[in-house]
């Protein structure tokens, strides 16, 4: 059975994790039988863009929600990517006007599930869930949060992993013998990423030979840049200089395309996620690192605790440079440990790759379009 999907989300060229996620989902949902179109959430109308985009919803535009709903209603199934900050209105409340007007089965994908939401945030998420045939979380932790802190029908919740490209097929290029090991952090930069603690950790590793290099790859988040400029990055550069590790800390402020990013991931010996957050239930960077078969050192945010529990990585405390350094030292100096972590990452990778993830979305859509569901008024 052929199915058409309408996806409501930010989308490239917008540079954010949710836009990248949506692009990958669209790429892997599309098939010889299935059609996918994007209703893109934007700040201002753009005259050109990706061919996948069928409609643009300008935040705050009069009549915009009705037009977005009308566009989604031309598809068999609507998929809404939800993050409070991407839609117009206070806490993104404008998305409710869209979902109320939808006449097709709707799946909502929750990228954030807060433990302590405001009254408005809880109300938005709960109403959104009531209008949807399926509520997708990307981790069991997020599902449990929904059940404990929100009124959501448990039977509608589906846990589907984030999804990742198979990085292992990208050639890292020849690395010279005896080259310095590479520690990698990537993603849009801003407060809360914890890079300052990682830089301080590098000062604890100066005795290693060869001295490891720490690559911090990614441009400053556009919203952060708009409000604060490069204040955070500049502070990190100063910190590295003050600690005397500026020669081993490398900043690459580019937003890399997929192929270049994947090659850089393959060149890394260990991926470091020093995040400050205790709330993060989904991390695309974490998924990409694990599916690339890379050992991971991460602070214990919920997604990391869940995904690394079987041995694909080491967990450290937040804002703990000494603890980060100790974990990195183990990975870089204990070959059997690093090999075991990489092997476990490779073992769990197949179910996290986009083809498997897209198949799970297809199954949710098929269930929603089944005669039994249609007759039940789902």
N, C-alpha and C positions, 0 to 999 in steps of 0.2 A: 504494500500500500504506500503510495507516495503521500508525503506530508509537506506542507509549507509552514515555515516558522517565521514569525516576526519577533525580532529582538529589540527591546527598548533599553538603551544604554548610552553612556559615553562611548566614543569609538575613535580610532585613529583618523586624522592626525593628532587628536587630543592625546596628551602624554600622561597617562596614569595607569595604575595597575588594573583597574576595572575595564578600561578601554582595551588594554592588551588581552585580558581574559576574554572579552567579548569577541574580539577579532579571531582568536584561536578557536573558540566554540563555533563561530560561524563557519570557519574554514573546514572544521571536521564534521559539522552537521550536514553541510552541503554534500550532495551525492548525485548520481545520475538520475535518481528518482525524486530526491528531496530538494526543495527550494528554500533559501533563507534570505530574508531582507532585514535591514536595520533601520530602526527609527532612532536617529541619533540625537542625543541631548546636547545642546550647544549654548554658548553665551550669546552668539550673534549668527545670523544666517550667513552661510558660506556658499559662494557660487560654484565651487568645485570641490571634489572629495572622492572617496572610494566609491567604486561602482556598486558595492553592497548596500549603500545608503539609499533608501527609498523615500525618506521623509526626514526633515529636521524639525525638532521641537526646541524652539528658542525659549530659554528660561524666562518666565514672567510675561511672555507674550499673550495678549488677549486672544482668547479662543484657541490657544496652543494645545491645551490638554484635550479638547474635543477633537482637534485635527489629528493629534497623535493616536487617540483611541480609534478614530475612523480608519487610520492607516493600519493599525494592528488588527482590526476586525476583518481585513481582507485576507488574512492568513488563517490556516487551520488551527494553529496554536500560537499563543503569545508567550514570550519568555521575558520577564522583567528582571533586570539586574538591579538589586537594591543596595544603595548606600545612602545614608541620610543627606550627605553633602552634595549629591549630584543633581537633585531635582530642585525646582524653584519652591518658594514658600518657606516658612519657618520649619526647620528640620526636614525639609523636602516634602512637605505635606501635599504639594501639587500632584504627586503621583497618585493620590487617592482619587482625584477627579478622573484620571485616566482609567484606573481599574474599575471604578463604578460603571463606566460606560462600555466596558468590554463585553462582547457577546460570544467570545470564543474561549475554550478552555485556556486557563492561564497558569503558568508556572512562575513562581518568584524565587530568585536565587539570592540568598542573604549573605552579603559579604561581611557584615558586622552584626554581631548579636551581643548587646551590652548587658552586663550583669546588673548595673544600676542605671537604667535609662531614666530620663525625665518622664513625667506623666504624659507629655505630648509624644515623645518618642515611642513609649510603650503603646499608646493608642494608635499611632500610625502603623506600627508593625502588626498589631493585632487585627486592625481592619484590613490591611493588605492581605494578611494570611486568610481571612474569612472569604475573600473574593477569589481565592486561588485553589485549583484542584490539587496542587502540590507545592510544598514549601521545601526548597532545597537548602540544606546546610552542607558545608564541605568537610566538616569534622563531626565526630561523635560528641566532642565537647560542646560544640555549638548547638547540637540537637538537645543535649541535656540542659543547657542554659534556657532554651526555649521552653522546655517542659517545666522548669523550676521557677522561671521569672515572668512568663507570659501565659496568656490564655490562648492556646493554639491547639487545634484538634491533632492529637498525636498521630492519627492514621494518615494525615496528609504529609507528614514530614518524611523526606527522603535524604539520606546521606550519600552524596556523590562527591568524590575528591575534586580538587581544584583542576587538575589536568596539567600536563607538561609535554613539550616536544621531546623526542628521543635524542638527547644531547650526545649520546655515545656514538652516533653516526657522523659527528663532525670531527674533522682532523685538527688536532691541536698544533700540528707542525712539529718539527724536530726540536727538542730541547737539548741544549748542550750538556754534556756530562759534567756533573758537579755544579750545575746551575743552582742558584739560591732557590729554596722552596718558596712557593707563592701562596699567601693567604689572601682570600678574595671576599670582599663584601660588595654587593651591587644593588642598585635600585635608586629611586628618586630620593634625593637627600633632603633632610630637614630635622628639626629638633625631635628627639625621641628615638632616633636611629641608634643612639649609643656609640657612635663612632669615636667619641672622645675617650671612652673607656678602653676601646680597642687600641687606640694610639698609646695610651698609658701602658697597656699590656705589652706593647712592642718594646718598651724600655726594659722590661723584665727578660727579654729574649736576646739581648745584645751579645750574650756570651756564646750563642749558638754559631757554629761555623759549618757552611756559610750562613751568614746572617739572613734570616727570612725577609722577604719583601711583602709588604701589605698594600694591596691594591684596593682603592676605594673608587668604584666605577659608577657613574651616573650623575646626571645633572640635578641641580636643585629643583625641587618640586615647583611647578609653575605658580601655584597659589602662594607658596612660601616666598618665592622670588618676587612676586608682586607686592607682598606686604613688607618683607624684611630684607630683600636683596640677598646678597651672598654673605650675610653676617655669620651664619652658622659655619659655612665652609671656611671663611676667612679665619674664624676662631680655631677651627681644627688645624689649619695650616700653622697658625701661631703656636698652638700647643705642641705640635710635632717638633717645631724648631726649638721651643723652650726645653723640651725633653731630650733633645739631641738625637732624634730618630727621623728627622726630615729626609735623610738620605735613603731610608728604607720604607718610607710611607709615600706612596704615589697616588695622586688624585687624577682621575680622568673624568672630566666634567661633561662627557658626551652622553647623549641618549642613543645607545647602540642599536643597530638593526639586529634582527634575529640571528643571522648567520655569524656576525662578528661577536655578538654576546656569547653564543654557544661555543665558539672557538676559545674565547677567553675563559669560560667556565672549564673547558677541558684542560686548559693550561694550569689550573689551580691545583694545589696539593691538598688544600683544606678550605672549606667555605665557612666563614664566620658571620653569625647573626647576633650582634651584641645589643639587641633591641631593649629599650626601657619598658615597653608596654607589658602589662599583665592581662590585657583584654584581647589581644590579637588571636582570633580563632582561625584565621586563614592567612597563609603566606605563600604567594606564588614563588618567591625566591627560594623558600625552603623546599617546595615541591621540585623546582628545577634542579636544585643541588642534589637532592636524593636520586632523582631519575637519571642524573648524569653519573651516578655511582661515586660521588665524592663524599669523603668523611666530612661531617658537619660538627662545628662547635657552636652552641646556641644558648642564649639565655632561656629560662624556662617559661616562655609564654605558652598558652594552651596548645596551639597547633604543634609546636616543637615537642612538648611533653608527650603528645599523642603519637606523632609520627616517628619519633626517634626512640621510643620505648623499647623496641626490639633489638637495638644495638647499632643503628646506623649513624649515631652521633653521640656526643657528650653534652650534657646540660650543665650550665654554670649559673651562678647567681647574677642578678641584675647589678649593674654599676659596680662590678668587682674586677678591677684590672688584674689583680694577682691571681684570682681564680681563672679568668680568661687565659692568662699567660700559662698557668699550670696545665690547663687542658690542651692548649696549642702545643706546648712542649711535648706532652705525651704523644699526640698524633704525629708530630714531626720527628720524634726520636724512637718511637716504638713501632717498627715496621709491621709486626704481626697485628697490633691493635688497628693501625690504619687499614691494613688489608682486610681485616675482619669487618670493620665498619663499611668499607667499600663493597664488600661481598653482600652484606646485609642490605645495603642500599639497592644494589642490583637485583636482589631477590624480590624486594617489594615494589620495584619500579613498574613492572608491566601493568598492574592495575591502576597506576597513576597516570599513564600516558593518555594523550588526547583521544586516540581511536577508541580505547576502552571506555573513557569517560563519556564521549559523545554517544556511544551505544546505550549507556544508562539513561541519558536524556531522551533518546529515541523511545526507550521502553516506557518511560514516564508518560511521554506524549501518546504512545499507542494505548496505554491503559486509559488515559483520559478520553480518547476518541473511540474506545470500544463501545459496541452497542449497549452493553450493560450500563456503562457510565452515562451514556447519552440518555437512555431511558430513565435513569435515576435523577436526571437533571443536574449532573455534576458538570 
